[in-house]
């Protein structure tokens, strides 16, 4: 689907400026990166590449788009004529979806003509920020649940229909076993899962009748929601009664119950006792109700009895945000790459210049990731021994050896042509788990995680420092 106009107006007004100044063929390099891990966590999981590829493959302005832009009375005729034939002819390098990523390293790099590169910003950031946040949240939650399956139930809480569908996909990549969103199930071949809502119970004259009707309508999928009135005195007992009166005599499975409110730890343990005492030891218990990684961890520590979890809000509609940004890092001048950077009084917002790459070091014996170094694209990294140096507090150093290295970004588009083979969604899920398993437990802990090493190469650090000094001298002259 063509969504080229999913761009902020200022991207187009800047593009017109490039055009009128004769810079339309100038090649720009932009990096997408972020400055802080969400959830005060120790890592982030990358997502959004599928949507970025789709956007770029369909990048063109339709006749209707041009007509609309013309109606704004902001753009000159020559510029609009140019947009009619504009297509993506540049390069894109990106880390695959499901990759563990960290602040201040290039995740996606765009090399393209000035106008195209500028217009891409909004759509690329929207795709990256949303998908990476969902995947990260899902991975934190599924990891906290250990081996207990987590179902994504967040469609109704998501920020719109499209958002709900993409959230289901990235929740699955992040480790969820399935989704309640049937459209996402169809589109992405994700298992669809679900139980029932309280309205089915409150619509009927009593709970038993509602459960019995549900059992007859869904004989092979009987998971009863038992907390509408009183979980232990009514809900679980009525579910057991329906099982004894109808399911068991007809050789039908009593699959489970779901508890969606109250003290989940206490109620699940008591419900387990009731089920077991009635002969239904195989009947499962699902817990839901605004669960997050911290409540799940607490439930496990408190000995709650459950076999699966349903999580919605805190995957599909997290209150957190991922502040990914799209910054110019270089331009081509006289066939040479000339670095660019933003210098801020706040060092946190000072960017790292140049056409770069990120190298990850892995311990040969354990497979754990030891740290990352951001280097200029042409640099060769020593494969025998390397000293990681903190990018700001340079006295902090760590010399490593006995490692293997990996360049994180891979080519996605070269000269406008897609060269990336998109994995299946199950392959992405397995890859995401494999990536997570390379992290030391100290990095993945929920509270006060260890800060993972992301450093600059000596050459890149020197370039950055020299450009900062030069910019300060220019300020003094002005």
C-alpha positions in Angstrom: 0.0 0.0 0.0 1.3 3.5 -0.9 1.7 5.6 2.2 4.2 8.1 0.9 2.3 11.0 2.4 2.8 9.6 5.9 5.4 12.3 6.4 5.4 15.5 8.4 4.8 18.7 6.5 8.2 20.0 7.4 9.9 17.1 5.6 8.3 18.4 2.4 9.0 22.0 3.0 12.7 21.1 3.6 12.7 18.9 0.5 11.4 21.9 -1.5 14.3 23.9 -0.1 16.8 21.3 -1.2 15.2 21.3 -4.6 15.2 25.1 -5.1 18.8 25.4 -3.9 19.9 22.8 -6.5 20.7 20.1 -4.0 18.2 17.5 -5.1 21.0 15.1 -6.2 23.1 15.6 -3.1 23.5 12.3 -1.2 22.7 12.4 2.5 23.3 9.8 5.2 20.8 9.5 8.1 21.0 7.2 11.1 18.0 6.0 13.2 19.1 5.4 16.8 17.6 5.9 20.3 19.1 7.4 23.4 17.6 5.3 26.3 16.2 1.8 26.7 12.5 1.8 27.5 11.1 0.5 30.9 14.4 1.6 32.5 15.7 -1.7 31.2 19.0 -3.0 30.1 18.2 -3.8 26.4 15.8 -3.1 23.6 14.6 -5.5 20.8 14.5 -4.0 17.2 11.3 -4.2 15.2 9.6 -2.4 12.3 11.7 -3.5 9.4 8.8 -5.1 7.5 6.8 -1.9 7.5 9.9 0.1 6.5 10.5 -2.2 3.5 6.9 -2.0 2.5 6.9 1.8 2.7 10.1 2.2 0.6 9.0 -0.4 -2.0 5.8 1.6 -2.5 7.4 5.0 -2.3 5.9 7.3 -5.0 3.5 10.3 -5.1 0.2 9.5 -6.9 -1.7 12.0 -8.9 -4.0 12.5 -6.0 -1.1 13.2 -3.7 0.2 15.8 -6.0 -3.2 17.4 -6.3 -3.5 17.5 -2.5 -0.1 19.1 -2.1 -0.9 21.7 -4.7 -4.1 22.6 -2.8 -2.0 23.6 0.2 -0.5 26.5 -1.7 2.9 25.8 -0.2 4.8 24.2 -3.0 6.0 25.5 -6.3 5.0 23.9 -9.6 8.5 22.8 -10.5 8.9 20.9 -7.2 5.6 19.1 -7.5 6.5 18.1 -11.1 9.7 16.6 -9.7 7.8 14.7 -7.1 5.7 12.9 -9.7 8.7 10.9 -10.9 10.5 10.5 -7.5 11.4 6.9 -6.6 13.7 5.4 -4.0 17.1 4.7 -5.6 19.3 4.7 -2.5 20.7 2.3 0.1 19.3 1.1 3.4 21.3 -0.9 6.1 19.4 -2.2 9.1 19.6 -4.7 11.9 17.0 -7.5 11.4 13.8 -7.5 13.5 14.4 -9.3 16.8 18.0 -8.1 17.2 19.1 -7.0 20.7 20.0 -3.3 20.4 21.3 -0.6 22.7 21.3 3.2 22.9 23.4 5.5 20.6 24.3 2.9 18.0 23.0 3.1 14.4 20.0 0.7 13.9 19.0 1.8 10.5 21.1 3.9 8.1 19.7 5.5 5.0 21.8 6.7 2.1 19.7 8.5 -0.5 19.3 11.7 -2.4 18.5 14.7 -0.2 14.8 14.9 -1.0 14.0 11.2 -0.7 16.1 10.8 2.5 14.3 13.7 4.1 10.8 12.5 3.3 11.4 9.0 4.7 12.0 10.2 8.2 8.5 10.2 9.7 7.3 6.8 8.4 10.6 5.1 9.3 10.6 6.4 12.8 6.9 5.6 13.3 7.5 2.0 12.2 10.7 1.5 14.2 9.5 3.2 17.5 6.2 1.3 17.8 7.4 -2.1 16.7 10.6 -2.0 18.8 8.6 -0.9 21.9 6.1 -3.8 21.5 8.7 -6.4 20.8 10.8 -5.2 23.8 7.8 -5.3 26.1 6.7 -8.7 24.9 10.2 -10.1 25.5 10.4 -8.6 29.0 7.0 -10.2 29.8 7.6 -13.6 28.2 11.0 -13.8 29.9 9.6 -13.0 33.3 7.0 -15.7 32.7 9.8 -18.2 32.2 8.3 -21.3 30.5 4.7 -20.3 31.0 2.9 -19.4 27.8 1.9 -15.8 27.3 -1.0 -14.9 25.0 -1.3 -11.3 23.6 -4.8 -9.9 24.3 -4.1 -6.3 23.5 -6.1 -5.5 20.3 -8.8 -3.5 22.0 -6.2 -1.4 23.9 -4.0 -0.6 21.0 -3.9 2.8 19.4 -6.0 2.0 16.3 -6.7 -1.0 14.1 -3.4 -1.0 12.2 -1.5 -0.6 15.4 -3.3 -3.6 17.0 -2.4 -5.8 14.1 1.2 -4.9 14.1 1.3 -5.2 17.9 0.1 -8.8 17.6 2.9 -9.6 15.1 5.7 -8.0 17.2 4.3 -9.5 20.4 4.7 -12.9 18.7 8.2 -12.2 17.6 8.9 -11.1 21.2 7.9 -14.5 22.5 4.1 -14.6 22.9 2.5 -18.0 21.8 -0.4 -16.4 20.1 -2.9 -13.5 19.8 -6.6 -12.8 20.4 -6.6 -10.7 17.2 -8.0 -13.0 14.5 -7.1 -10.6 11.6 -3.4 -10.7 12.8 -3.7 -14.5 13.0 -4.9 -14.6 9.4 -2.4 -12.1 8.0 0.7 -13.4 9.8 -0.2 -17.0 10.4 -0.1 -16.5 14.2 -2.0 -18.9 16.4 -5.3 -17.3 17.6 -6.3 -17.9 21.2 -9.1 -16.7 23.5 -11.7 -17.6 26.0 -14.9 -15.6 26.8 -15.9 -12.2 28.2 -18.0 -11.3 31.3 -20.9 -10.1 29.1 -21.7 -13.7 28.2 -22.3 -14.4 31.8 -24.1 -11.2 32.8 -26.4 -11.6 29.8 -27.8 -14.9 31.1 -30.0 -15.4 34.0 -27.3 -17.1 36.0 -23.6 -18.2 35.7 -24.3 -21.9 35.4 -26.6 -21.4 32.4 -24.1 -19.2 30.7 -21.3 -21.7 31.2 -23.5 -24.5 30.0 -24.5 -22.6 26.8 -20.9 -21.8 26.1 -19.9 -25.5 26.6 -22.5 -26.6 24.1 -21.5 -24.0 21.6 -17.8 -24.5 22.0 -17.4 -28.2 23.1 -13.7 -28.5 22.3 -12.7 -25.1 23.6 -14.2 -24.8 27.1 -12.2 -22.2 29.1 -14.6 -20.5 31.4 -14.1 -16.9 32.8 -14.9 -17.5 36.5 -14.6 -14.1 38.2 -17.8 -12.4 37.1 -19.5 -12.7 40.5 -17.4 -14.6 43.0 -14.5 -16.6 41.7 -14.3 -19.3 44.4 -17.9 -19.5 45.7 -19.6 -19.3 42.3 -17.4 -19.2 39.3 -15.1 -22.2 39.7 -17.9 -24.3 41.3 -20.2 -23.6 38.4 -17.5 -24.4 35.9 -16.9 -27.7 37.6 -20.6 -28.4 37.7 -20.9 -27.9 33.9 -18.0 -30.1 33.4 -19.6 -32.9 35.5 -23.1 -32.4 34.0 -22.2 -32.0 30.4 -18.5 -32.2 29.4 -17.4 -35.4 31.1 -20.5 -37.4 30.2 -20.0 -36.5 26.6 -16.2 -37.2 26.7 -15.4 -33.6 26.1 -12.4 -31.8 27.6 -12.7 -29.3 30.4 -9.8 -27.3 29.1 -9.5 -24.5 31.7 -10.7 -21.5 33.6 -9.5 -17.9 33.4 -9.3 -15.5 36.4 -9.3 -11.8 35.4 -9.6 -9.9 38.7 -8.9 -10.0 42.4 -5.9 -11.5 44.2 -4.6 -13.7 41.4 -2.0 -15.5 43.5 -4.5 -16.5 46.2 -7.4 -17.2 43.9 -5.4 -19.3 41.5 -4.1 -21.5 44.4 -7.5 -22.0 45.8 -9.0 -22.6 42.4 -6.4 -25.3 41.8 -7.4 -27.0 45.0 -11.1 -27.0 43.9 -10.3 -28.4 40.5 -8.0 -31.1 41.8 -10.4 -32.2 44.4 -13.1 -32.6 41.8 -10.9 -34.8 39.6 -9.9 -32.2 37.1 -6.1 -32.1 37.7 -5.5 -31.5 33.9 -7.7 -28.5 33.7 -5.6 -25.4 33.2 -5.7 -22.0 34.9 -5.1 -18.8 32.9 -4.5 -15.5 34.6 -5.1 -12.0 33.1 -5.8 -8.4 34.3 -3.3 -5.7 33.4 -0.3 -8.0 33.9 3.2 -6.8 33.4 6.7 -8.3 33.9 6.8 -7.2 37.6 3.4 -8.7 38.6 4.2 -11.9 36.7 7.5 -12.2 38.6 5.6 -11.6 41.9 3.0 -14.3 41.0 5.7 -16.8 40.4 7.5 -16.0 43.6 4.2 -16.2 45.6 3.5 -19.7 44.3 0.5 -18.8 42.2 -0.9 -21.8 40.3 -1.4 -21.1 36.6 -0.6 -22.6 33.2 -0.9 -19.5 31.0 -1.2 -15.8 31.0 -3.2 -13.3 28.9 -1.5 -9.9 28.6 -3.0 -6.9 26.8 -2.4 -3.3 27.8 1.3 -3.7 28.7 2.2 -5.2 25.4 0.0 -3.5 22.8 -0.5 -0.1 24.5 2.4 0.4 26.9 2.6 3.8 28.5 6.3 3.8 27.8 7.9 5.2 24.7 11.0 4.6 22.6 12.5 7.9 21.5 14.1 6.8 18.3 15.5 9.7 16.2 16.6 10.2 12.6 19.7 12.3 12.3 21.9 13.5 9.5 25.4 12.1 9.9 27.1 12.7 6.6 26.8 14.1 3.1 28.6 13.4 -0.1 30.9 16.2 -1.2 33.1 15.9 -4.3 32.6 12.1 -4.2 33.8 12.0 -0.6 31.8 11.3 2.5 31.8 14.4 4.7 30.6 13.8 8.3 28.0 15.9 9.9 26.8 16.2 13.5 24.4 18.0 15.8 26.3 19.7 18.7 24.2 20.4 21.8 24.8 22.0 25.2 23.3 18.8 26.4 25.9 16.1 25.7 23.0 13.6 25.7 21.7 15.1 22.5 25.1 15.5 20.7 25.1 13.1 17.8 27.9 10.9 16.5 29.0 11.8 13.0 29.9 9.7 10.0 28.9 6.7 7.9 29.2 4.1 10.6 28.7 0.4 11.5 28.2 -1.4 14.8 30.3 -4.4 15.7 29.3 -6.8 18.5 31.8 -9.0 20.3 30.8 -12.4 21.5 32.7 -14.6 24.0 33.9 -17.7 22.1 33.3 -20.0 25.1 30.0 -18.8 26.5 28.4 -17.1 23.5 27.5 -14.1 25.6 27.7 -10.6 24.1 30.7 -8.7 25.6 30.0 -5.3 24.2 29.5 -3.2 21.0 31.8 -0.7 19.3 30.5 1.9 16.8 33.1 2.6 14.2 33.4 4.3 10.8 32.2 2.1 8.0 35.7 1.6 6.5 37.4 0.7 9.7 38.9 -2.8 10.3 38.3 -4.1 13.8 41.1 -6.2 15.4 39.8 -9.8 15.7 42.4 -10.9 18.3 42.2 -8.2 21.1 40.2 -5.0 21.6 39.9 -2.4 24.3 36.4 -1.1 24.8 36.5 2.6 25.9 33.5 4.4 27.4 32.3 6.9 24.8 32.1 9.8 27.4 34.1 8.6 30.5 37.2 7.5 28.6 39.0 6.3 31.7 36.6 3.4 31.8 38.2 0.7 29.7 37.9 -3.0 29.3 40.3 -5.1 27.2 38.7 -8.3 25.7 40.1 -11.3 23.7 39.0 -14.8 22.6 35.9 -13.4 20.9 34.2 -13.5 17.5 32.8 -10.3 15.9 29.6 -9.6 14.0 28.5 -6.6 12.1 24.9 -5.9 13.2 23.5 -4.0 10.2 22.8 -5.9 6.9 22.0 -4.5 3.5 18.3 -4.1 2.9 18.2 -1.9 -0.2 21.1 -1.3 -2.6 20.6 1.3 -5.4 16.9 1.1 -4.8 16.6 -2.7 -5.1 15.6 -4.9 -2.2 18.4 -7.3 -1.4 17.2 -8.6 1.9 15.4 -11.9 2.3 12.7 -11.5 4.9 12.5 -14.4 7.4 9.2 -16.0 8.3 7.6 -14.9 11.5 8.5 -18.1 13.3 12.1 -17.7 12.2 12.0 -14.1 13.6 10.6 -15.4 16.9 13.4 -18.0 17.2 16.0 -15.4 16.2 14.7 -13.0 18.8 15.0 -15.7 21.5 18.5 -16.6 20.3 19.5 -12.9 20.5 18.1 -12.6 24.0 20.0 -15.7 25.1 23.3 -13.9 24.3 22.8 -11.4 27.0 24.3 -11.8 30.5 21.5 -12.2 33.1 22.8 -9.0 34.7 21.7 -7.1 31.6 18.3 -8.6 31.5 17.3 -8.2 35.1 14.2 -6.1 35.6 15.5 -3.7 38.2 18.8 -1.9 38.0 20.2 -3.8 35.1 23.9 -3.8 34.2 24.7 -1.2 31.6 25.9 -2.9 28.4 29.1 -1.6 26.8 28.5 0.5 23.7 31.6 2.4 22.8 33.2 4.4 20.0 36.3 3.3 18.1 39.3 5.5 18.7 39.1 6.9 15.2 35.4 7.8 15.5 35.9 9.3 19.0 38.7 11.5 17.7 36.5 12.6 14.8 33.6 13.5 17.1 35.8 15.4 19.6 37.5 17.4 16.8 34.2 18.3 15.2 32.9 19.5 18.6 36.0 21.6 19.1 35.7 23.1 15.6 32.0 23.9 16.2 32.9 25.8 19.4 35.5 27.8 17.6 32.9 28.8 15.0 30.6 30.0 17.7 33.4 32.2 19.1 34.0 33.8 15.7 30.3 34.5 15.3 
